[in-house]
Amino acid sequence: MTIGKYVVLAAVALALPGAVMAQDAEAKFWLKGAPNNIQGCIAADPQFTREHTFTLKSGQAEVSMPGNIHVKLKLVRPNVYTGDFDLGRLNLDMVVDLAATPKTLTVTEKNLGCKWSAIKQ
């Protein structure tokens, strides 16, 4: 086998995981607040304790939330997506882990330490 064929085979092998990750996907989650959330975060529960939909389409990931809120996410490692957003005075970090079994969605407030989490329905 020539060096050129090895290069082509290596390129195909490297491209396969990306092709697998780029498949379109959808997952629905219902978040629940952590029992130790402080009052300021509990006030946000009505926003979070409704259905959230993760969508991966053409390599673009986002979570759609009640109130027509869409949070764009970026791939941080295979099948794990993250994004930051503000909701009122809350500074939030969202993580969707499709590699976990079962799949998870976690929202953490960066300043107050509050947390909401869910597993895929």
N, C-alpha and C positions, 0 to 999 in steps of 0.2 A: 504494500500500500504506500502511496506517495505521501509526502509531507502535506501537500495540498488537500488530499482527502482527509488526513487527520485533522487539519484545521477546520474543514467543513463539518466533520463529525463533532468536534469540540464545540463549535458554534451552535449546532443544532442541540446538543446536550445542554448547553447553558441557556438556550432560549426556551426549552420545554418548561422549566418551572415558572417562568414569566407568563407563558401562554396559559398554563393551568391557573395561575393566580388571577389572570385577567378575565376569567369567565364571569359572565353576569350572574348576580345573586341578589336575593332579597331575604331579609329576616325581620320578624316582628318581635318586639320586646315590650313588656310592661314593667317599668321601674318601680322599685320600692325603696323608701328611705331607710337608712341605717337607724337602728334603735337609739343610738347615742347622738343623733343630729340635734343641734341646738335650735332654739325657737326660731331664729332668723331663717334657718334653712327649712324648718318644718312648714313655714309660711309658703314656701315654693312647691310643696308637695302636690297641690292640684295640677301644676304644670307638668310634673314628672310622672305622676301615677296614672297616666293615660298611655295609649299605644304610641310607640315610636317605631319607625320603619327604617331599617338600614337598607340602602340600595347601592349595588355596584353595577354600573352600566358603562360599557366601553372604557373601562379602566378608571372611571370617576366614581368616588365613593361619597355618600352623604347619608345623614340621618334626618328624616322628616319628623318634626315634632308637632304637637297640637298648636294651634294658633298660626299655622302656615309658616313655621320656622324651619329653615333648612340649614344644617350645619355641614359644611364641606369638610371631608376628612382626607388625610394623606396616609399612604402606606408607610409604616415605620419598620416593619419586618414582615415576613410572609404571613398573610392572612390576619394581620393586626393593623388597625387603622386608628388614627387619633386626630382630634381637632379641638381648638379652643374657641370659646364664644362667651359673650356677656349676655346675661339675662337680668335686666334691672341692675341692681347693685352686686349681683353675683358674678364672679369671675370663674368660669367653668372649664373643665377639661373633660373631654369625652373620649372613651376608648371602646372600640368594638373589637373583640377577639374571636375571630372565626376559627382559629386554630384550637381553641379550648373545647373540651367536651363536658357539658354542652356549651354552645356558643354563648358569649356574654356581652353585655353592654354595661359600662360603668361610667357614671358622671360624678366628678369630684369637684367641690368648690375649693379653689386654691388658697383663699385667705382664711376661711372659717373652718376648713377641714371636713365639711359635711360631705355625705356620699349617698348616692342612689345607685342601685344595681339591679340587673335582671338577667335571666337566662332566656334563650330563644324559646318561643312558644311552639 
